[in-house]
Amino acid sequence: MNHKVKMFEIRDRGTFIPAIAVRLKPVNEAERYLAARAGYGVRPWEQGEYVLLTRLSGDEPTTHHAPEHWGGRTMPVAHRHITESWDDLETGQVIDVEHVLGETAEPKKSEQNAD
């Protein structure tokens, strides 16, 4: 199933960021219209290119629609990977930035199941 909302465990060196991602993929005219009015294109396929990524932790959760709007390295790399790999990613999956960048051979495991 191609979900419109997924949650991820974003990891990097010494970093753990819970995040939620929303793919703008309108399923009806009302959603298409609202996304168009917000500036995300007028056609559903254009709108479906956008993934809104929100950090769930911190004093002020932050949301961006484009990887280049994040500072640092962790969130831009994670956002780009999520956007490009959306259909292959499962909700709850670990997005290991070090692994995505080829810095480690194996991706990190979820802290959820840590002993």
N, C-alpha and C positions, 0 to 999 in steps of 0.2 A: 504494500500500500504506500502511496506517495503522500506522506503527511505534510501538512502545511506548518506544523509546529513541532519542534524537536528540542530536547534539552541535552546539553553536553557538559562533560567534565573537561575543561580546557587546562592542559598541563604544559609546563615548561620547566626550566631549571628552578627548583624551589618555589614553584608557582602552582596554585590550585584555584581555578576560577569556575564556579558554577555559572552556566549561561543558558539562555533560552533563545532559539532562533525561529523566526517566522518567515516563511517564503511567501512573497506576495504573488499568489497564484489565484486570481479571482475565479469563483465558481458560478457567479451570476452577475447580472448587469449592475446591481447596486454596488458590489465589491469593485467591479471594473471602474465604475464611475468615481468612487471615492479614491481609489488609487490614482486615477488620472488627475483628479482635482488636487491631489497631494504632490503631483509632479513626477510620478513614476511611469510616464508613457501613457498612451491611450489604448494600445492593443494588449490583450491578455498575455501574449507571448513576451512582449516587452516587459510587462509588469512582473512576470514570473522569473525574470533574471535577477530580481532584487531579493536579498535576504537581510532582514533586520536582525541584528545580533545585539542582545542585551546582557550585560554583566548583572548577575543576580546578587552579588556580594558587594560590600562597601557601603559607605554612608549614602551615596547617591548613585543608584543603578544608572548605567549609561547605555544608550542605544545609538547605533550608527547603521546606516544602510550601505556603506561602502568601506572596504578594508582600509583604504588610504586615510580615512578620517580618524582612525585610532592613533595614539602615540605609541612609542616603544616598538617592540618586535612581536610580543606574544599575541596580542589581539589582532593585528593586521594579518599575520600569517594564519592564525586560526580562522578568521573570517573568510579569507580568500579560499582556504581549503574547504570550509563548510559550503561556500557558494559553489565552488567547482565540483564538489563531490556529493552534493545533496542526496541524490538518488541512491548512492552507495552507503550512506551513513545511517546508523540506527539511532533512535532516540536513546539517551543515556550513555552513549559511546564516549570513550576518552579521545580527545583530540590532542595528541602529543606533538607539540611544536618542534621539539628537538628531532623527533622521528620524521615529521613532514619535511624538515630541512635536510634530512640525510645525516644528521649528526650522531644518531644512535641507530644500531641495527634492529633493535626490538622496541616496539612501542610500550609505553608505561601501562601498567595494569591499573584498574580503578582502585581508588582508596576505599571504596565501599566494601570490598572483600578482603581488605588487608588484615593480616593476623595480628 
